[in-house]
Amino acid sequence: MDYIQNLSREEKIILCKMITGGNFKELFKKNEREFSKIQTGFRAKTLSDKHALTIACNNADKPFVAAFINVRVDVWLKEIQENVNRLVREGLTHDVALATTMLLSFSLHACICFSKGFLAFMRDRSDISDMFEGAGIGKAYPLGSGHGSSYWSGRDSGVEIFAEITSAETSHPGSLAAIKEYFPKTYQVYQDMLKARKKK
């Protein structure tokens, strides 16, 4: 599957940095003929990791480089799904298992794999990130956004989820879609509480 076709240049650079120059250097060494087509006058084995990364970033759309990137993303995606499945077997709901996986070492990989673009993911998950932070997980800016640890001192963090869902409903369709996708039961409880309030 072509995971990178809809990514911007900036997002492709982020992805290449995640893969690292060392891995691209090994790719170039194993594919000298293809490498010579994109970088004349150099032997792959003489490249520094930094130079290899620069070449990869500048040629991410070239078939053999793109194929390598897509394979790496596919591996990450499978790792994410395997971890979610493991947590579900251990008793977590799918929603919580997915959220937990995203908060652990897979978080950056998830940003690439679970969205059409890294920056779009960050925007659409900003409310979810605030919700996690307010829940007291012990990590500031868990999915790249939040208020910061000091913000919660002396505050009632229990109302954060209501504020974030309301914010998403009124002004952020992408965020609301993410909340509905990853926390459907939580969103349903929110809706039920609003309905009960209106009946009073």
C-alpha positions, 0 to 999 in steps of 0.5 A, a space after each residue: 500500500 502506498 502510505 506516503 502518496 498523500 503526505 506533504 513534503 514536510 510530512 515525508 521529511 518527518 517520516 524519513 527522519 523516523 526511519 533514520 539516515 543509517 537505514 537509508 544508507 543500508 538501502 542505498 548500499 544494497 541498491 547501488 544501481 538505483 542509487 546511482 540514478 538519483 545521486 551521481 558521483 557518490 558511492 553509497 558506502 562512503 555516505 555519512 548517515 546525515 548525507 544519506 538522510 538528506 538524499 532520502 528526503 530529497 528523493 522520497 518519491 523515487 520508486 525504490 525509496 518510496 517502496 522502502 518507506 512504505 514497507 517500514 510504515 507497513 511494519 509499524 502499522 502491523 506492530 500497532 495493530 498487534 499491540 492493540 490486539 494484545 491489550 484487548 486480549 488482556 481485558 482492555 476495550 478496543 478504544 482504551 487499547 488503541 489510546 494506550 498504544 498511541 500514548 506509548 512508543 508507537 505514538 509517532 508511528 500512529 500519527 503517520 499510519 492512522 491518518 492521511 497526513 501527520 499534521 492533519 492527525 495532530 489537528 484532529 487529535 488535539 482535543 483527545 490529547 487534552 483529554 488524556 492530559 486532564 485525566 492525569 496520565 502523568 505526561 504533558 502534551 501526550 499526542 502533541 498538544 495540551 495545556 502543560 502539567 502546571 495548568 492542572 494544579 488546583 483545577 477540577 480536571 474531571 470536567 475536561 472531557 466535557 469541555 473538549 467534546 463541546 469544543 469539538 462539536 461546535 468548531 472542530 468537525 475533524 476532532 469530533 470525528 476522531 472522538 466518535 471513532 476512538 471513544 464511541 461509548 464515551 461520546 454516547 454517555 456525553 450525549 445521554 447526559 445532555 439529553 437527560 439534562 434537557 428533559 429536566 
